[in-house]
């Protein structure tokens, strides 16, 4: 895992109330659509925030398309009629 991504995930998981004590949790929970279960909840939004920030400020691709976190992020980019994806930012 890229050091930046690991740091980003660790920081946001702590902010999410410590509900995930290992950044690998996002990659090893493929049976759930979101961290909150079938629908996104606060944990998803708090972890997604830094990914959205990174998308806005840098063209650097943090995740490979085959990464499970990539698929999770894509779902959140499309949530609420694509509100996050429609905001100014780089294509990821």
Beta strands, then each sheet from edge to edge (+ up, - down):
end
